């Protein structure tokens, strides 16, 4: 014959109650999905550093942006990289794997850039805007 004492019954009830509560919390959390990444902002263009392979090292490249967009370089590679513009003072500093640069704004024009650590890595970004500057002395705006 199977008998339960009061302590065993209470423990069983508490266990079932905890499971039901956890299940309810889990379904609420799944429906709200608070940890999902937010969609990319149209005010920021992210250029990924994907590998060390010459002009194919950045994605997208060539990249196109508007004068209202901020630019960010995100290191999706396993190596450290350091992006600089060829004709201006834009400098991301060293970007360790899985990090990104500070956002910058760039004046309208077509801008070449490269990795100072891996000089064969090159890219181009064209920023559309009201002026027709192209690699001029004014350079990107910060």
C-alpha positions as CSV (number, residue, x, y, z in Angstrom):
1,X,0.0,0.0,0.0
2,X,1.2,3.5,-0.9
3,X,0.9,6.2,1.7
4,X,2.0,9.8,1.6
5,X,2.5,11.9,4.7
6,X,1.5,15.6,4.9
7,X,5.1,16.8,4.1
8,X,5.3,14.8,0.9
9,X,1.9,16.1,-0.2
10,X,2.9,19.7,0.4
11,X,6.2,19.2,-1.4
12,X,4.4,17.7,-4.4
13,X,1.9,20.6,-4.5
14,X,4.7,23.2,-4.3
15,X,6.6,21.4,-7.1
16,X,3.6,21.4,-9.4
17,X,2.9,25.1,-8.5
18,X,6.5,26.1,-9.3
19,X,6.3,24.3,-12.6
20,X,3.1,26.0,-13.6
21,X,4.5,29.4,-12.5
22,X,7.7,28.9,-14.4
23,X,5.8,27.8,-17.5
24,X,3.6,30.9,-17.3
25,X,6.6,33.2,-16.9
26,X,8.4,31.5,-19.8
27,X,5.6,31.9,-22.2
28,X,5.2,35.6,-21.2
29,X,8.9,36.1,-21.7
30,X,8.8,34.4,-25.1
31,X,5.9,36.5,-26.3
32,X,7.6,39.7,-25.2
33,X,11.1,38.6,-26.4
34,X,12.9,41.3,-24.4
35,X,16.4,40.1,-25.4
36,X,15.8,40.2,-29.2
37,X,18.2,42.6,-30.9
38,X,16.5,45.8,-32.1
39,X,16.3,46.2,-35.8
40,X,19.1,48.2,-37.4
41,X,18.6,51.9,-37.4
42,X,18.3,53.6,-40.8
43,X,20.3,56.4,-39.3
44,X,23.4,54.2,-38.9
45,X,25.3,52.3,-41.6
46,X,27.3,49.4,-40.2
47,X,30.2,48.2,-42.3
48,X,31.4,44.7,-41.2
49,X,35.1,43.7,-41.2
50,X,34.6,40.2,-42.4
51,X,38.1,38.8,-43.1
52,X,41.5,39.7,-44.3
53,X,41.1,39.4,-48.1
54,X,41.9,42.6,-49.9
55,X,39.0,44.7,-51.2
56,X,36.6,42.0,-50.1
57,X,37.5,42.5,-46.4
58,X,34.6,44.8,-45.7
59,X,30.9,44.4,-46.2
60,X,29.3,46.2,-47.9
61,X,32.1,47.6,-50.0
62,X,31.6,49.7,-51.8
63,X,29.2,51.1,-49.3
64,X,26.6,53.8,-49.9
65,X,25.3,56.2,-47.2
66,X,23.5,59.5,-46.9
67,X,24.9,62.6,-45.2
68,X,22.4,62.0,-42.3
69,X,23.7,58.5,-41.6
70,X,26.3,57.6,-39.0
71,X,29.0,55.1,-40.0
72,X,30.2,52.3,-37.7
73,X,32.8,49.6,-38.4
74,X,32.1,46.3,-36.7
75,X,34.9,43.7,-36.4
76,X,33.3,40.4,-37.3
77,X,36.7,38.8,-37.9
78,X,38.9,36.9,-35.5
79,X,41.8,39.4,-35.9
80,X,42.2,42.9,-34.6
81,X,41.8,45.6,-37.2
82,X,42.4,49.4,-37.4
83,X,40.4,51.4,-40.0
84,X,41.6,54.8,-41.3
85,X,40.5,56.9,-44.2
86,X,43.2,57.5,-46.8
87,X,42.8,61.3,-47.2
88,X,41.3,62.4,-43.9
89,X,41.7,62.1,-40.1
90,X,39.1,59.3,-39.6
91,X,40.6,56.7,-37.4
92,X,38.7,53.9,-35.6
93,X,41.6,52.9,-33.4
94,X,42.2,49.2,-32.8
95,X,39.1,47.1,-33.1
96,X,39.3,43.8,-31.3
97,X,37.2,40.9,-32.5
98,X,33.5,41.4,-31.8
99,X,33.8,45.1,-31.1
100,X,32.8,48.2,-33.2
101,X,34.0,51.7,-33.7
102,X,32.4,54.8,-32.4
103,X,29.7,56.2,-34.8
104,X,31.0,59.0,-37.0
105,X,29.4,61.2,-39.6
106,X,31.1,61.7,-42.9
107,X,30.8,64.7,-45.3
108,X,29.4,63.9,-48.8
109,X,31.9,62.4,-51.2
110,X,33.6,59.2,-52.0
111,X,36.1,58.0,-49.4
112,X,38.7,55.3,-49.5
113,X,39.8,53.6,-46.3
114,X,42.1,50.7,-45.3
115,X,43.2,48.7,-42.3
116,X,46.6,49.9,-41.0
117,X,47.4,46.5,-39.6
118,X,46.6,44.7,-42.9
119,X,47.2,47.3,-45.7
120,X,45.8,45.1,-48.4
121,X,42.4,45.4,-46.8
122,X,40.7,48.3,-48.5
123,X,37.2,49.7,-48.8
124,X,35.2,52.6,-50.2
125,X,32.2,54.5,-48.9
126,X,30.2,57.0,-50.9
127,X,28.2,59.5,-48.9
128,X,25.4,61.2,-50.9
129,X,24.4,64.7,-49.8
130,X,23.8,68.2,-51.0
131,X,27.5,69.1,-51.7
132,X,29.7,67.3,-54.3
133,X,32.8,67.0,-52.2
134,X,35.0,64.1,-53.2
135,X,38.1,63.4,-51.1
136,X,38.4,67.2,-50.5
137,X,40.4,68.8,-47.8
138,X,37.4,69.4,-45.5
139,X,37.1,65.7,-44.8
140,X,34.6,63.9,-42.7
141,X,32.7,65.6,-40.0
142,X,32.9,64.2,-36.4
